[in-house]
Amino acid sequence: MAATALPGTGGHARPSPRRPLGIVPTAVLVLGAIYTLFPVSWVVVAATKSKAELFSTSTFAPGTGLLSNLADLFAYRDGVFWLWLLNTALYAGGGAVLSTAVSTISGFALAKYSFPGRNLIFNLLIGGILVPSVVLAIPQYLLFSKAGLADTYWSVLLPQILHPYSIYLARIYAQAAIPASLLEAGRLDGAGEWRLLRRVALPLLTPGMVTIFLFQFVAIWNNFLLPFIMLGDDHKFPLTVGLYTLLAAGANQPSLYNLIITGTMLSLIPLIALFLTMQRYWRTDLSGGAVKS
């Protein structure tokens, strides 16, 4: 334990106080990690079990049927799993890119420009964050049905583009990460607003953009209610709705449970790969590099 000598004590050291919480925060984090990883571990182990092993072996005992489960899954209905996977990548990837672009530009404008109604718009965004997406699902379906867009790819993509929380996050991040003096220096050098956005703002906003993209990608990838309501053609289903149809059919065909678990395991791989790939873009104190000549 470190000791500190206090003035007026003749050089005597008084022990520094211990932290009152000790290892409690670490223990809480470990428990949270176990709680989060437990179902994922079960899915990975269960995906290795054959039809006979799934209900007859211990929960975390590895099986011998992974390859056969993969072959059965890929062969189910002429490979419809791959179509569901491509649809999910289209919805999540396209929706996340468009949402990130709209949120970044909107957040930058709300943070760095003064115009009539700016505070009102921001307050409305805060209110939009408080509205659950479940409440909007049926009105959105009625709206898209009226426009003739129900049961199309657009009916799933378009509602994901405008996301109040992402705009709020971009606004807060832009306000903190982009000094006003940096923008003024660019204007004095003759840079237009579009060039300031591309050459000054976007490099500083990259960590925030990556965060928004990841949040939106994961949210759309895991989204079930919106495509379930909007889509009727199973060739347009994402993985969540497609696997749900397998689960519903599994009540009469228990052999499909292996396909459902294996498909769930495969659906986790792109999310893990995305996080591992894009975490390097999270950096702090990037503004130091923006003022270099």
C-alpha positions in Angstrom: 0.0 0.0 0.0 1.4 3.4 -1.0 2.1 5.9 1.8 2.1 9.7 1.7 4.1 12.0 4.0 2.0 14.9 5.2 3.4 18.3 6.1 3.6 19.0 9.8 3.8 15.4 10.8 7.5 15.1 11.1 7.9 13.0 8.0 5.5 10.4 9.2 3.6 8.7 6.4 -0.1 8.1 6.5 -1.4 5.2 4.5 -3.4 6.2 1.4 -7.1 5.1 1.7 -8.2 1.9 0.0 -10.7 2.0 -2.8 -14.0 1.2 -1.1 -15.4 -1.0 -3.9 -12.4 -3.2 -4.4 -13.0 -5.9 -7.0 -16.8 -5.3 -7.1 -16.8 -3.6 -10.5 -14.6 -6.3 -12.0 -16.9 -9.0 -10.6 -20.0 -7.3 -12.0 -18.4 -7.1 -15.4 -17.4 -10.8 -15.3 -20.9 -11.8 -14.3 -22.3 -9.6 -17.1 -20.0 -11.3 -19.6 -21.0 -14.8 -18.4 -24.7 -13.8 -18.7 -24.2 -12.5 -22.2 -21.9 -15.3 -23.5 -23.8 -18.2 -22.0 -26.6 -18.4 -24.7 -24.0 -17.9 -27.4 -21.9 -20.7 -26.1 -24.9 -23.0 -26.0 -25.8 -22.2 -29.6 -22.3 -23.0 -30.8 -22.2 -26.3 -28.9 -25.7 -27.3 -29.9 -25.0 -26.6 -33.5 -22.4 -29.5 -33.5 -25.0 -32.1 -32.4 -26.9 -34.4 -34.6 -30.6 -35.0 -34.4 -30.1 -37.9 -32.0 -27.6 -36.0 -29.9 -29.5 -32.8 -29.5 -32.0 -34.0 -26.9 -30.0 -36.9 -25.5 -26.6 -35.6 -24.5 -25.4 -33.1 -21.9 -26.0 -29.4 -22.6 -22.4 -28.5 -23.2 -21.2 -31.8 -24.5 -19.9 -31.3 -28.1 -21.6 -33.4 -30.8 -20.5 -35.0 -34.1 -23.1 -33.6 -36.5 -21.9 -30.1 -37.4 -21.0 -31.0 -41.0 -24.3 -32.8 -41.6 -26.2 -30.0 -40.0 -24.5 -27.5 -42.4 -25.2 -29.7 -45.4 -28.9 -30.1 -44.5 -29.2 -26.3 -43.8 -27.7 -25.4 -47.2 -29.8 -27.9 -49.0 -33.1 -26.9 -47.3 -35.5 -25.7 -50.0 -32.8 -25.4 -52.6 -30.6 -23.2 -50.4 -33.1 -20.6 -49.3 -30.8 -20.0 -46.3 -28.3 -18.2 -48.6 -31.1 -16.0 -50.0 -32.2 -15.1 -46.5 -28.5 -14.3 -45.6 -28.1 -12.1 -48.7 -31.4 -10.3 -47.9 -30.2 -9.6 -44.4 -26.9 -8.3 -45.7 -28.7 -6.0 -48.0 -31.1 -4.7 -45.4 -28.4 -4.3 -42.7 -25.6 -3.1 -44.9 -27.6 -0.8 -47.1 -29.7 0.6 -44.3 -26.7 1.1 -42.0 -24.7 3.0 -44.7 -27.7 5.2 -45.6 -28.6 5.9 -42.0 -25.0 6.7 -41.1 -24.7 9.2 -44.0 -28.0 10.9 -43.2 -27.3 10.9 -39.4 -23.8 12.3 -39.9 -24.8 15.2 -42.2 -27.8 16.0 -40.0 -25.9 15.9 -36.8 -23.1 18.0 -38.2 -25.6 20.6 -39.4 -27.4 20.7 -36.0 -24.1 21.0 -34.1 -22.2 23.6 -36.2 -24.8 25.7 -38.0 -27.3 28.2 -36.6 -30.7 28.4 -38.4 -34.3 29.0 -37.4 -35.9 26.1 -35.8 -32.7 24.3 -34.9 -33.5 23.8 -31.3 -37.1 22.7 -32.1 -35.8 20.1 -34.5 -33.3 18.8 -31.9 -36.1 18.6 -29.3 -38.3 16.7 -31.7 -35.4 14.2 -32.2 -35.2 13.8 -28.5 -38.9 13.0 -28.4 -38.5 10.6 -31.3 -35.9 8.6 -29.3 -38.6 8.0 -26.6 -41.1 6.5 -29.1 -40.8 2.7 -29.2 -40.4 1.3 -32.7 -43.2 -1.2 -32.0 -45.6 1.7 -31.9 -44.6 2.8 -35.4 -44.7 -0.6 -37.0 -48.4 -0.7 -37.9 -48.7 2.9 -39.1 -45.6 2.4 -41.3 -47.2 -0.7 -42.8 -50.4 1.2 -43.6 -48.3 4.0 -45.1 -46.2 1.7 -47.3 -49.3 -0.3 -48.3 -51.0 2.9 -49.4 -47.9 3.8 -51.5 -47.8 0.3 -53.0 -44.4 -0.5 -51.4 -45.5 -3.2 -49.0 -43.9 -6.6 -49.5 -40.9 -4.9 -51.2 -37.3 -4.5 -50.2 -37.9 -0.7 -49.8 -40.5 -1.3 -47.1 -37.7 -2.7 -44.9 -34.9 -0.4 -46.0 -36.6 3.1 -45.9 -37.8 3.1 -42.3 -34.3 2.3 -41.1 -32.7 5.4 -42.8 -34.0 8.1 -40.5 -33.0 7.1 -37.0 -33.4 9.8 -34.3 -30.9 8.3 -31.8 -28.2 8.1 -34.5 -28.8 11.8 -35.4 -28.6 12.7 -31.7 -25.4 10.8 -31.3 -23.9 12.4 -34.4 -24.8 15.8 -33.2 -23.3 15.3 -29.7 -20.1 13.8 -31.2 -19.7 16.6 -33.8 -20.2 19.3 -31.1 -17.3 17.8 -29.1 -15.0 16.6 -31.8 -14.9 19.5 -34.3 -13.6 22.8 -32.9 -15.4 25.9 -34.3 -11.9 27.5 -34.8 -11.0 24.7 -37.2 -14.0 25.4 -39.4 -13.4 29.2 -39.3 -9.7 28.6 -40.3 -10.9 26.6 -43.3 -13.4 29.3 -44.4 -10.6 31.9 -44.1 -8.5 29.7 -46.4 -11.4 29.8 -49.0 -12.9 26.4 -48.4 -16.6 26.1 -49.1 -19.0 24.3 -46.8 -19.1 21.1 -48.8 -15.3 21.0 -48.8 -15.2 21.6 -45.1 -17.5 18.7 -44.6 -15.5 16.3 -46.7 -11.9 17.4 -45.8 -12.3 18.6 -42.2 -15.4 17.3 -40.6 -15.7 13.7 -41.9 -12.1 12.7 -40.8 -12.9 13.9 -37.3 -16.3 12.2 -37.3 -15.0 8.8 -38.3 -15.2 7.2 -34.9 -18.7 8.5 -34.4 -19.7 7.3 -37.9 -18.3 3.8 -37.1 -20.3 3.7 -33.9 -23.5 4.7 -35.7 -22.9 2.2 -38.4 -22.3 -0.6 -36.0 -25.4 0.3 -33.9 -27.6 0.4 -37.0 -26.1 -2.7 -38.6 -26.7 -4.8 -35.5 -30.1 -3.3 -35.0 -31.2 -4.0 -38.5 -29.5 -7.4 -38.6 -31.5 -8.5 -35.5 -34.7 -6.7 -36.5 -37.7 -9.0 -36.6 -40.9 -7.1 -36.2 -40.6 -4.7 -39.2 -39.8 -7.3 -41.9 -42.3 -9.7 -40.3 -45.1 -7.1 -40.7 -44.0 -5.7 -44.1 -43.1 -8.9 -46.0 -45.2 -11.7 -47.2 -42.9 -13.3 -49.8 -40.4 -15.6 -48.0 -37.9 -15.0 -50.8 -37.5 -11.5 -49.3 -37.2 -12.6 -45.7 -34.2 -11.7 -43.6 -32.6 -14.4 -41.4 -34.7 -13.5 -38.4 -38.0 -14.0 -40.1 -36.7 -17.0 -42.1 -35.5 -18.8 -39.0 -38.8 -18.0 -37.3 -40.7 -19.8 -40.1 -38.4 -22.8 -39.5 -39.2 -22.6 -35.8 -42.9 -22.5 -36.5 -42.6 -25.5 -38.8 -40.4 -27.3 -36.2 -43.5 -27.8 -34.0 -44.6 -30.5 -36.4 -41.1 -31.4 -37.7 -38.7 -31.6 -34.8 -35.9 -32.5 -37.2 -35.8 -28.8 -38.2 -34.5 -27.8 -34.8 -30.9 -28.6 -35.8 -31.3 -26.4 -38.9 -32.6 -23.5 -36.7 -29.7 -23.7 -34.2 -27.1 -24.1 -37.0 -28.6 -21.1 -38.9 -28.6 -19.1 -35.7 -24.9 -19.9 -35.1 -24.0 -18.8 -38.7 -25.9 -15.6 -38.3 -23.6 -14.6 -35.4 -20.4 -14.9 -37.5 -20.9 -11.7 -39.6 -21.6 -9.6 -36.5 -18.5 -10.8 -34.7 -16.4 -10.3 -37.8 -17.7 -6.8 -38.3 -16.9 -5.8 -34.7 -13.4 -7.3 -34.9 -12.8 -5.5 -38.3 -14.1 -2.1 -37.4 -13.0 -1.6 -33.8 -9.6 -0.3 -35.1 -11.5 2.9 -36.3 -12.3 3.8 -32.7 -9.6 6.3 -31.9 -9.4 9.3 -29.5 -8.0 12.7 -29.8 -8.1 12.8 -33.6 -8.2 16.5 -33.9 -4.5 16.7 -33.4 -4.0 15.2 -36.9 -6.5 17.6 -38.5 -4.4 20.8 -37.8 -1.2 19.4 -39.3 -0.1 21.1 -42.5 
